[in-house]
Amino acid sequence: MTPEATVRPLLTLLQLGRRARAAPDLATLGFVAVNETLQLLPYRQAALWTELGLPRVAAVSGLPQPDPGAPYVQWLGKACRQLTKAQTAAGPIDASALPDSLRDEWPQWLPAQAMWLPLQQRGALLLARDPAWSEADTALLKELADVYGHALAGFAPRQSGLDRSFGWLRTARAKRRLALAALVVCLIPIRVTVLAAAEVVPKEPLLVRAPLDGVIERFDVQPNQAVKSGDPLFSLDTTALRTRYEVARKAYDTAQEEYRQSSQAAVTSDKNRADLALRRGQLQEKLVELSYTSGQLDRVQVKAEREGIAVFADVNDWLGKAVAIGERILLVADPAKVELTAHLPAADHIEVQAGDVLTLYPQGSPLASFDAKVTSVAYRAEPTAEGFLAYRIKAEFEPGQASPRIGQLGTARVRGPWAPLAYVVLRRPLATLRQWLGW
């Protein structure tokens, strides 16, 4: 072999590489690969298979553009798809490399000997001819395949950072592992928790009611003021009561004078003696009325029956207000004895039992929290001041921690039973869907 014959294939290889890298688009590169490669080695047919975007036959020798509906192109597409999975290395192949469904049609479409050249996992070049391929041919075509693969990579869409980060998920094995990991995560048991509006209320407070019908005239205490047993709390207006008392006193004096006169007259007259019993009954009736009115006057000033703090909203809410007997006015509570009242929305209802633990996160104190143990749960939901139905939960604060102040508002995290993570995440959407579908 002359030196010129030795150098000519290398020069042709360089020229083909220059043409491939200078191709402005995939169609031009495909034309160079399937037609101009003939300058390097002889072959009868060639096809370029690409996996950029939708896997397809991008070019066929002898045709300006392959027809996807042509039987030859369809068979080539099926064959290349199988060879991509089975043949990862470049080298000669024949019909035995294909499954039976495609092997029988090989003689109809291709010569007996073929060369399969993967192009950097972005496609492949298929060359076919009748003579067998030599080792020198294989080595030369492998070098050319590297050049074509590098040129083909230039037409690959640029991957974003997200695609580069999660590109490994495209493999079936990675998808199976990810699905298994997601299943395991969905089965992780966690506590079902619900948030509920909560308030710190006094425990076993003394309820102070209106002693009789009347109008509140004066308040002797302010909200949250400490009081002792016997300290005055508030007083009712006495104007009407004093008038009734004066009328009752005068009526009693009159009845007493009439009874005295009847007693004197009864000594000498049988008729006056008969009236004496009537006068005595009238005197006793007026005495009862006077005593009752006097007792009401003694009750207009309400005093504390035990030590604590006065719990109510505002003095101005009560001054001048008419109240009925037994109407609640305020509470006298021990600030050291408090409990928690939470309102669990009916839409978020979970199974809560006595002994379960909940946590109070008070408003305005992001770093503070208080644990409490549930003592009772209402059996039915009731309307709240905000207008939604809720179950009332009462809880006692755990010992060994500072007690929050009475009236402190916040949010309680109510802990329910353990459940899989998937149930906790889908619980509310499933409940809403069930309401819509009615199942």
Secondary structure as the mmCIF struct_conf table of DSSP 4:
data_model
#
loop_
_struct_conf.conf_type_id
_struct_conf.id
_struct_conf.beg_label_comp_id
_struct_conf.beg_label_asym_id
_struct_conf.beg_label_seq_id
_struct_conf.end_label_comp_id
_struct_conf.end_label_asym_id
_struct_conf.end_label_seq_id
HELX_RH_AL_P HELX_RH_AL_P1 PRO A 3 ARG A 21
TURN_TY1_P TURN_TY1_P1 ALA A 22 ALA A 22
BEND BEND1 PRO A 24 ASP A 25
HELX_RH_AL_P HELX_RH_AL_P2 LEU A 26 VAL A 34
TURN_TY1_P TURN_TY1_P2 ASN A 35 ASN A 35
HELX_RH_3T_P HELX_RH_3T_P1 GLU A 36 GLN A 39
TURN_TY1_P TURN_TY1_P3 LEU A 40 LEU A 40
BEND BEND2 LEU A 41 LEU A 41
BEND BEND3 ARG A 44 ARG A 44
STRN STRN1 GLN A 45 THR A 50
BEND BEND4 LEU A 52 LEU A 54
STRN STRN2 ARG A 56 VAL A 60
TURN_TY1_P TURN_TY1_P4 SER A 61 GLY A 62
BEND BEND5 PRO A 64 GLN A 65
TURN_TY1_P TURN_TY1_P5 PRO A 68 GLY A 69
BEND BEND6 ALA A 70 ALA A 70
HELX_RH_AL_P HELX_RH_AL_P3 PRO A 71 ALA A 86
BEND BEND7 ALA A 89 ALA A 89
STRN STRN3 GLY A 91 ILE A 93
HELX_RH_3T_P HELX_RH_3T_P2 ALA A 95 ALA A 97
BEND BEND8 LEU A 98 LEU A 98
HELX_RH_AL_P HELX_RH_AL_P4 ASP A 100 ARG A 103
TURN_TY1_P TURN_TY1_P6 ASP A 104 GLU A 105
HELX_RH_AL_P HELX_RH_AL_P5 TRP A 106 TRP A 109
BEND BEND9 LEU A 110 LEU A 110
BEND BEND10 ALA A 112 ALA A 112
STRN STRN4 GLN A 113 PRO A 118
TURN_TY1_P TURN_TY1_P7 GLN A 120 GLN A 121
BEND BEND11 ARG A 122 ARG A 122
STRN STRN5 GLY A 123 ARG A 129
BEND BEND12 ASP A 130 PRO A 131
HELX_LH_PP_P HELX_LH_PP_P1 ALA A 132 SER A 134
HELX_RH_AL_P HELX_RH_AL_P6 GLU A 135 ALA A 153
TURN_TY1_P TURN_TY1_P8 GLY A 154 PHE A 155
BEND BEND13 ALA A 156 ALA A 156
HELX_LH_PP_P HELX_LH_PP_P2 PRO A 157 SER A 160
HELX_RH_AL_P HELX_RH_AL_P7 GLY A 161 PHE A 166
HELX_RH_3T_P HELX_RH_3T_P3 GLY A 167 ARG A 170
BEND BEND14 THR A 171 THR A 171
HELX_RH_AL_P HELX_RH_AL_P8 ALA A 172 CYS A 186
TURN_TY1_P TURN_TY1_P9 LEU A 187 LEU A 187
STRN STRN6 PRO A 189 PRO A 202
BEND BEND15 LYS A 203 GLU A 204
HELX_LH_PP_P HELX_LH_PP_P3 PRO A 205 PRO A 205
STRN STRN7 LEU A 206 ARG A 209
BEND BEND16 PRO A 211 ASP A 213
STRN STRN8 GLY A 214 PHE A 219
TURN_TY1_P TURN_TY1_P10 PRO A 223 ASN A 224
STRN STRN9 ALA A 226 VAL A 227
TURN_TY1_P TURN_TY1_P11 SER A 229 GLY A 230
STRN STRN10 PRO A 232 LEU A 236
HELX_RH_AL_P HELX_RH_AL_P9 THR A 239 ALA A 265
TURN_TY1_P TURN_TY1_P12 ALA A 266 THR A 268
HELX_RH_AL_P HELX_RH_AL_P10 ASP A 270 ARG A 299
BEND BEND17 VAL A 300 VAL A 300
STRN STRN11 GLN A 301 LYS A 303
BEND BEND18 GLU A 305 GLU A 307
STRN STRN12 GLY A 308 VAL A 311
BEND BEND19 ALA A 313 ALA A 313
HELX_RH_3T_P HELX_RH_3T_P4 VAL A 315 ASP A 317
TURN_TY1_P TURN_TY1_P13 TRP A 318 GLY A 320
STRN STRN13 ALA A 322 VAL A 323
TURN_TY1_P TURN_TY1_P14 ILE A 325 GLY A 326
STRN STRN14 ARG A 328 ALA A 333
TURN_TY1_P TURN_TY1_P15 PRO A 335 ALA A 336
STRN STRN15 VAL A 338 PRO A 345
HELX_RH_3T_P HELX_RH_3T_P5 ALA A 346 ASP A 348
TURN_TY1_P TURN_TY1_P16 ALA A 354 GLY A 355
STRN STRN16 VAL A 357 PRO A 362
TURN_TY1_P TURN_TY1_P17 GLN A 363 GLY A 364
TURN_TY1_P TURN_TY1_P18 PRO A 366 LEU A 367
STRN STRN17 PHE A 370 VAL A 377
BEND BEND20 TYR A 379 ARG A 380
STRN STRN18 GLU A 382 PRO A 383
TURN_TY1_P TURN_TY1_P19 ALA A 385 GLU A 386
BEND BEND21 GLY A 387 PHE A 388
STRN STRN19 LEU A 389 PHE A 397
HELX_LH_PP_P HELX_LH_PP_P4 GLU A 398 GLU A 398
TURN_TY1_P TURN_TY1_P20 PRO A 399 GLY A 400
BEND BEND22 GLN A 401 GLN A 401
HELX_LH_PP_P HELX_LH_PP_P5 ALA A 402 ARG A 405
TURN_TY1_P TURN_TY1_P21 ILE A 406 GLY A 407
STRN STRN20 LEU A 409 PRO A 420
HELX_RH_AL_P HELX_RH_AL_P11 LEU A 421 LEU A 437
TURN_TY1_P TURN_TY1_P22 GLY A 438 GLY A 438
#
